[in-house]
């Protein structure tokens, strides 16, 4: 586990990223399970690729709404041929508030599958499906896909078949990996990854 701290100007806000080892592009089930999990948590505002409504995202409901000093929280999942990263970016008033939010976020990731409704899961799977299909709309996107994979149908089927239990297994594997925490800004009260 690694922590990096970068001091910012006094009275600046705190920004932190907590990240875990994600899935490689070769592990299609895990890859899409983490993409669905990022949509459930709330992966930001993308007007072209819909995610859950902000009020329905787990980060909004369980982290931002419960801590008035947290201004923003968003999940991300990126994958490469050999590995990937899954994490959450948190922005808040100070290190102590952001630390509380990160602890809540890690607990949320661990328990997301138990907290999600069927409607939320369906919405997140649909958002992942739209994200996949929109990536194939350009010649470049289609060529990149064809260079890496064989069948579009297998990817569509993998997304549609995902269950809450698949997300639970993906989250368990995720949080068992070594975490990295990077923080910048007002670091008063900021936790270290070893504190998680």
C-alpha positions as CSV (number, residue, x, y, z in Angstrom):
1,X,0.0,0.0,0.0
2,X,1.3,3.4,-0.9
3,X,0.3,7.0,0.1
4,X,1.5,10.2,-1.5
5,X,0.9,13.6,0.0
6,X,1.4,16.9,-1.8
7,X,1.0,20.0,0.4
8,X,-1.0,22.8,-1.2
9,X,-1.5,26.4,-0.2
10,X,-3.0,27.1,3.2
11,X,-6.8,27.1,3.2
12,X,-6.9,25.2,-0.1
13,X,-9.4,22.3,-0.4
14,X,-8.4,18.7,-0.3
15,X,-8.4,16.4,-3.3
16,X,-7.8,12.6,-3.0
17,X,-7.9,9.6,-5.2
18,X,-8.1,6.1,-3.7
19,X,-7.4,3.4,-6.3
20,X,-7.2,-0.4,-6.4
21,X,-5.9,-2.8,-9.0
22,X,-8.8,-3.2,-11.4
23,X,-9.4,-5.7,-14.2
24,X,-7.5,-6.3,-17.5
25,X,-9.2,-6.2,-20.8
26,X,-8.7,-10.0,-21.0
27,X,-11.0,-10.6,-18.0
28,X,-14.3,-9.6,-19.7
29,X,-16.6,-10.5,-16.8
30,X,-14.5,-8.6,-14.2
31,X,-13.9,-5.7,-16.6
32,X,-17.6,-5.2,-17.1
33,X,-18.5,-5.9,-13.4
34,X,-16.2,-3.0,-12.5
35,X,-17.6,-0.7,-15.2
36,X,-21.1,-1.4,-13.8
37,X,-19.9,-0.8,-10.3
38,X,-18.4,2.6,-11.3
39,X,-21.8,3.6,-12.8
40,X,-23.5,2.5,-9.6
41,X,-21.2,4.6,-7.5
42,X,-21.5,7.5,-9.9
43,X,-18.9,8.0,-12.6
44,X,-19.4,11.7,-13.2
45,X,-21.4,13.7,-15.7
46,X,-21.2,12.5,-19.3
47,X,-24.2,13.8,-21.3
48,X,-23.6,11.3,-24.1
49,X,-23.2,8.2,-22.0
50,X,-25.8,8.2,-19.3
51,X,-25.1,7.0,-15.8
52,X,-27.4,6.7,-12.9
53,X,-29.2,10.0,-12.0
54,X,-27.0,11.9,-9.6
55,X,-29.5,11.5,-6.8
56,X,-29.5,7.8,-7.3
57,X,-25.7,7.2,-7.3
58,X,-24.4,5.4,-4.2
59,X,-21.6,8.0,-3.7
60,X,-24.2,10.9,-3.8
61,X,-26.5,9.1,-1.4
62,X,-24.0,7.6,1.0
63,X,-21.0,9.9,1.0
64,X,-21.8,13.4,-0.4
65,X,-25.2,13.8,1.2
66,X,-23.9,12.7,4.6
67,X,-20.9,15.1,4.7
68,X,-21.6,18.8,4.0
69,X,-17.8,19.4,3.5
70,X,-17.6,17.0,0.6
71,X,-18.0,18.8,-2.7
72,X,-17.5,16.1,-5.2
73,X,-17.0,12.3,-5.5
74,X,-16.8,10.2,-8.6
75,X,-15.7,6.7,-9.5
76,X,-13.6,5.6,-12.4
77,X,-12.5,2.4,-14.0
78,X,-9.8,2.1,-16.6
79,X,-8.4,-1.1,-18.0
80,X,-5.4,-2.1,-20.1
81,X,-4.2,-5.4,-21.7
82,X,-2.5,-6.6,-18.5
83,X,-4.2,-4.8,-15.6
84,X,-6.4,-1.8,-14.7
85,X,-7.2,0.8,-12.0
86,X,-10.5,1.3,-10.2
87,X,-10.9,4.2,-7.8
88,X,-12.8,7.2,-6.5
89,X,-11.8,10.8,-6.7
90,X,-13.0,12.9,-3.7
91,X,-12.9,16.6,-3.3
92,X,-13.7,18.4,0.0
93,X,-13.1,21.2,2.4
94,X,-10.2,19.6,4.4
95,X,-8.2,16.5,5.0
96,X,-10.4,15.3,7.8
97,X,-13.6,15.5,5.8
98,X,-12.0,13.8,2.8
99,X,-10.6,11.1,5.1
100,X,-14.1,10.3,6.4
101,X,-15.4,10.2,2.9
102,X,-12.7,7.8,1.7
103,X,-13.4,5.4,4.6
104,X,-17.1,5.6,3.8
105,X,-16.3,5.0,0.1
106,X,-14.1,1.9,0.7
107,X,-17.0,0.5,2.9
108,X,-19.4,1.4,0.2
109,X,-17.4,-0.5,-2.5
110,X,-17.2,-3.5,-0.2
111,X,-21.0,-3.5,0.4
112,X,-22.3,-2.0,-2.9
113,X,-23.9,-5.3,-4.1
114,X,-26.0,-5.5,-1.0
115,X,-27.2,-1.9,-1.3
116,X,-28.2,-1.9,-4.9
117,X,-31.7,-2.3,-6.1
118,X,-32.7,-4.2,-9.2
119,X,-33.6,-1.0,-10.9
120,X,-30.2,0.6,-10.1
121,X,-28.4,-2.5,-11.3
122,X,-30.4,-2.6,-14.5
123,X,-29.7,1.2,-15.1
124,X,-26.0,0.7,-14.5
125,X,-25.9,-2.3,-16.8
126,X,-27.7,-0.3,-19.5
127,X,-25.3,2.6,-19.0
128,X,-22.4,0.2,-19.5
129,X,-24.0,-1.3,-22.6
130,X,-24.5,2.2,-24.1
131,X,-20.9,3.1,-23.3
132,X,-19.7,-0.1,-25.0
133,X,-21.9,0.4,-28.1
134,X,-21.1,4.1,-28.5
135,X,-17.4,3.2,-28.6
136,X,-18.1,1.2,-31.7
137,X,-19.8,4.1,-33.6
138,X,-16.7,5.4,-35.2
139,X,-14.4,3.6,-37.6
140,X,-11.5,4.1,-35.2
141,X,-13.5,2.7,-32.2
142,X,-14.6,-0.3,-34.3
143,X,-11.1,-1.0,-35.6
144,X,-9.6,-0.7,-32.0
145,X,-12.2,-3.2,-30.8
146,X,-11.6,-5.6,-33.7
147,X,-7.8,-5.5,-33.1
148,X,-8.3,-6.5,-29.4
149,X,-11.4,-8.8,-29.4
150,X,-13.3,-11.3,-31.5
151,X,-17.0,-10.9,-30.9
152,X,-19.2,-7.9,-30.0
153,X,-21.9,-10.4,-29.1
154,X,-19.8,-11.9,-26.3
155,X,-19.3,-8.5,-24.8
156,X,-23.0,-7.6,-24.9
157,X,-23.9,-10.9,-23.4
158,X,-21.3,-10.5,-20.6
159,X,-22.8,-7.1,-19.7
160,X,-26.4,-8.4,-19.7
161,X,-25.6,-11.5,-17.6
162,X,-24.0,-9.6,-14.7
163,X,-25.7,-10.1,-11.4
164,X,-25.4,-8.4,-8.0
165,X,-23.4,-11.4,-6.9
166,X,-20.9,-10.8,-9.8
167,X,-20.5,-7.3,-8.5
168,X,-19.9,-8.5,-5.0
169,X,-17.2,-10.9,-6.2
170,X,-15.6,-8.1,-8.3
171,X,-15.6,-5.7,-5.3
172,X,-14.2,-8.3,-3.0
173,X,-11.3,-8.9,-5.4
174,X,-10.9,-5.2,-5.8
175,X,-10.5,-4.3,-2.2
176,X,-8.2,-7.2,-1.5
177,X,-5.6,-5.6,-3.8
178,X,-3.1,-3.1,-2.6
179,X,-4.6,0.4,-2.4
180,X,-2.9,3.6,-3.4
181,X,-4.0,6.9,-2.0
182,X,-2.9,10.3,-3.5
183,X,-3.8,13.5,-1.7
184,X,-3.2,17.2,-2.5
185,X,-4.2,20.4,-0.8
186,X,-5.1,21.0,2.8
187,X,-3.8,17.8,4.4
188,X,-4.8,18.5,8.0
189,X,-6.3,15.3,9.3
190,X,-5.7,13.3,6.1
191,X,-5.5,9.6,6.5
192,X,-2.8,7.3,5.1
193,X,-3.7,4.2,3.2
194,X,-2.4,2.1,6.1
195,X,-5.2,3.6,8.2
196,X,-7.9,1.9,6.1
